[in-house]
Amino acid sequence: MARVKLKASSDGLQKANTALRRFSSKTELADTAELSRTTVQAFFAGKEISSESFRKICQVLDVSWEAIAGIETDALSVTPTESDKTQEGQSNTSILTKKPVIPEICPYKGLSPFTKEDAAFFCGRDKFTKTLVDTVQQRPFLAVIGNSGSGKSSVVFAGLIPKLEELGGWKFITFRPTNNPFFQLANELLSLLEPEMDKLACITQAKKYANNFKTGELTLKDVLDVSLQENQSKHRFLIFVDQFEEVYTLCSEKNERNIFISQLLEVINTERETKTPNIVLAITLRADFYGHAIADQRLGEVLQKWKPETILAMKQEELQAAIEEPARKVNLKIQDGLTTKILDAVKNNPGELPLLEFCLEKLWQNQSNSQLTIAAYDEIGGVEKALANHAEEIYQELKEDEQNRVKHIFTQLVRFGENTDDTRRIATREEIGAENWELVTTLANAEARLVVTGRDEDKKQPTVEVVHEALIRGWERLREWMEEDREFRKWQDRLRAEKDRWENSVKDNGALLRGALLVEAQDWLKQKSECIQDPKEREFILASRQSQEQQDIERIKELLNLSQKELQLKQQLSSLVFAVKAGIKLRNIQEPSEDLKRNVIERLQQGNYEISEQNQLGYTREVNGVAFSPDGSMIASVSDDRTVKLWNSDGKLLSIFEGHIDAVLRVSFSPDGQRIASASADKTVRLWSLEGKLLQTLEGHSDRVYGVSFSPDGQRIASASFDRTVRLWSVEGKQLQILEGHTDHVWGISFSPDGQRIVSASADKTVRLWSIDGELLQTLEGHSRHVLGISFSPDGQRIASASSDKTVRLWSVEGKLLQTLEGHTDRVYGVSCSPDGQRIASAGADRTVRLWSVDGELLQTLEGHTDRVYGVSCSPDGQRIASAGADKTVRLWSFEGKQLQILEGHSDRVWGVSCSPDGQRIASASSDKTVRLWSVEGKLLQTLEGHTDRVWGVSCSPDGQRIASASSDKTVRLWSVDGELLQTLEGHSDYVLGLSFSPDGQRIASAGADKTVRLWSVEGKLLQILEGHTDRVWRVSFSPDGQRIASASFDKTVRLWSVEGKLLRTLEGHTDQVWGVSFSPDGQRIASAGADRTVRLWSVNGELLQTLEGHTDQINEVSFSPDGQRIASADADKTVRLWSVEGKLLQTLEGHTDRVNEVSFSPDGSRIASASSDKTVRLWNIDPDDLILDLDEKLNNLLKKGCLWIRDYLKTNPNVSESDRNICDDICL
């Protein structure tokens, strides 16, 4: 069918050119109208263009298209006179038939709302229109309420307003709120009050008005009152806010919405109903948003006072008029039976007027000989399917790529309802995407007309919206798209509201997305990047992420500092928790710096390596005692809060036993684990079932009971009291024996493993051993103060006692003192023997738990309690210790997988360390003039004494049978592993600083402060003197084949020699003293360590291969791993660093409290021994995870390891915040 065309008349062109002055050029007009410049040029040249384009240009110019086309609009709206009606055959015909008509004008609006220019074709609502006219004449407020598609906007624009214009004296301010209601109001207000103002100036002024309206500096009432006064109230104002629901759907700022509604309501006179109002406020509102309006107190009161006019479904005769009257006015015929067919379809869907209008428009487009036909009606799909068929037809004609983009366009044009129907929304070109705008124009053209384009004058952007909400309801494909994207689009609407708030706050950081909202935004951006076209939305998310990441980075640094501080305070668990939190937060940063990653990884490594505390069980009062159940699955603890608490081994509280009326001091499990005995300051012992039922109360003591113990057969209970007695009870509660003899308080009690003896600890400074019959067998004397704790060894042959004299003493059952364990700095309250009898744990007022060997060696000091430690208990498997403290905690310590041994014993700085070839022993050299030989478990095996000055270096022979040491006494000494001095090699004229065995064990190379390297046979013969260095030689290393020697010197060089003494090469590059040197296992590379803070890797040909940087102080030594793939360096910055041979930092080992002087790999490469000026040797286990080069993978592994350790603590400790309790949930999966 040929498209209908219109052209401007001569008078119309003059009017159009006058209206054009509001625009800077015809190009701006073309952009605003979303038409080509060619079309606009044709319009102003008086040429024919499509009627749709013609009307759009007139709409943008704000002129009547009929006037521009030269059509007499009064002829279109005149009512037939009586004389007209009397003419034969003309009783139902408009006077239009007597005037020139334009038959190509479509009298139906399709999905477009009727405007005042369309009043001639607005039929069927005469009665309702009259009601509206009468209403605004009598009262200042009118609300037209109806369903979507009921014709609310049309009845006001094409019914009410034209009628008021006929009456005269009215001025109209009409607008939709959109997402910027104040600007829309101000723009229309200025267009009315300042009609001569050019468009650009009007927009600029409107922005100022809008801002003043928002802030309250200016009110709408002020402006209108001034206008009324200037015109002496000769005119009246109708303020018409169309689609008022947009205040709720598009205006996201609640405060702005409230101010806008207040400004509107302020202008209406609510007190004087009888007087004709000068200002009338009219709104149209969808019925499903009436609840929103009523919920606003002020608007609700107005709606209650002036009841809304509800636009109902059109009656049959009204629908018939809407179909037939417009056709008659343009001499368009309707085939007999078509109206009836249309009415039959509409009566089933009375609210679908837009579908009716669209169907009629399509019929007009498919007319045959100026007649609407049934055949055409059936072909387009009738009222029900015409729109959907049209939309689908347009869709199918698009290319595949265009179809994909159409989905994005249309879903952006829908606002998804919350307990309301979905509504249309106005989208900007930025939101749709510039690359999609040509497609939008296609969808808006006369053939498609699925969308309507416009312009947001405030944002100076083209806009688009669906032509009518009927399209949202009626097009099945669009509904499917909406369901697919519903969650995304609802989120995107929320995002846009947040973005608007950010922009309105002048992009204040406080308005950016945070936390879960930001995570959600980033997730959607990943999933639906193609649907987030607006650069401002992306900018908002990016700015939020950058701001959050900066905060996260600062928080990570804070967490790392907190972790370090907690570690210094010996709070191992909280230190690791802070480190884990830092690691988890690091994973949220998209591109963290390498330095930040390494800092977090180093803190996690240190936290994982140095931890032995596994859990803390919280109390509100001091915790006095703790005991493991026989199977290790439960822990019982007692406190000043008068309760017994039962926990599972993970730290979950199982039961609380209440009944004691004073502090509970000690607790013990029965051997079968089914009963618990508690000793209290209330002078009783109470016996409980695991369910908390009180089974027995043992009464008889005349003072507080401080100790309680079950016999191995579970049939008897022994108790110790401040009444100076030990009492023996049956489990039925009968008192069997009173053991008297102590002359002061009895603090502790313990059965022997065979149940035949009892040992007691007293404030009378003695330990007493009794037979089960009450006979005193032994009195163990030796402590100088109160004996507070007591324990039998598992084999029953030894007794351990804890005393206020700061010692633990180990006795034979015959009464002989075997060991005195010294190390606590305050009184020792409790003692417990490990199940294997090889270790003893003690609890002290110095806030520590100490772990000892039965030989008296201090194996471990467990620090973390912040007050006195009263009790200690070893688990049945020997892997855990529970301690009870005055800091109100029970702490669980674990030794499974512990990654660090500290070898303590030297009394001065340790300068050298060497591992034996079998990896079972470690030799260390110290300024205390000794060499010490240790087991890898940390036990001191030998102390080699003989040097008369500090010992600088030590080396184990390849067969592991000899040890060589270098000293300031100018000698090298050769020892057997049994400690026998085999040889003293003399010849250096100054300190001997370093030495190395040859691979065959037959030669020793020594480095001296006398600037020489000397080569010796193991029999002590001097073989060679290698001279050439100009300063002291600090370290020396043999090549794996024994044919070359590398030396490191303070002259800043490494020199390579043949064993015959020939200088082969001088490696230059260090800018300061060279402290260490090492050959790679394949003999092809040499690593050197310098005071210039670098490790340098060389080929044996002298080529510099790598420079390893990262240390913050001079590097004292360097060592290759046995596989040659890693290098360990020892630094004065108190760290050991592990590198790949490619130069990548793998790990930083922290823990030493002074400079690290030497480092050595174990033969299997699984451990590193380091010697430090802090007087210790530390043995580090190298976890395979730590050798991973990829930092992200390493971080994840360390997080998993850390979370596995602290998981129970997080879940069960009452002091952990709820936000922290679940931080490891995802990590441990």
Secondary structure by P-SEA (a helix, b strand, c coil): cbbbbbbbcaaaaaaaaaaacccccaaaaaaaacccaaaaaaaaacccccaaaaaaaaaaacccccccccccccccccccccccccccccccccccccccccccccccccccccccccccccccaaaaaaaaaaaaacccbbbbbbcccccaaaaaacccaaaaaaacccccccccccccaaaaaaaaaaaaacccccaaaaaaaaaaaaaaaaaccccaaaaaaaaaaaacccbbbbbccccccccccccccaaaaaaaaaaaaaacccccccccccbbbbbbbbccaaaaaaacaaaaaaaaaccccccccccaaaaaaaccaaaaaaccccccaaaaaaaaaaaacccaaaaaaaaaaaaaaacccccccaaaaaaacccccaaaaaaaaaaaaccaaaaaaaaaaaaaaccccccccbbbbbbccccccccaaaaaaaaaccccccbbbbbcccccbbbbcccccccccccaaaaaaaaaaaaaaaaaaaaaaaaaaaaaacccccccccaaaaaaaaaaaaacccccccaaaaaaaaaaaaaaaaaaaaaaaaaaaaaaaaaaacaaaaaaaaaaaaaaaaaacccccaaaaaaaaaaaaaaaaaccccbbbbbccccccccccccccbbbbbccccbbbbbcccccccccccccccccccccccccccbbbbbccccbbbbbccccccccccccccccccbbbbcccccbbbbbccccbbbbbcccccccccccccccccccccccccccbbbbbccccbbbbbcccccccccccccccccccccccccccbbbbbccccbbbbbcccccccccccccccccccccccccccbbbbbccccbbbbbcccccccccccccccccccccccccccbbbbbcccccbbbbbccccccccccccccccccccccccccbbbbbccccbbbbbcccccccccccccccccccccccccccbbbbbccccbbbbbcccccccccccccccccccccccccccbbbbbccccbbbbbcccccccccccccccccccccccccccbbbbbccccbbbbbcccccccccccccccccccccccccccbbbbbccccbbbbbcccccccccccccccccccccccccccbbbbbccccbbbbbcccccccccccccccccccccccccccbbbbbccccbbbbbbbbcccccccaaaaaaaaaaaaaaaaccccccccccccccccccccccc
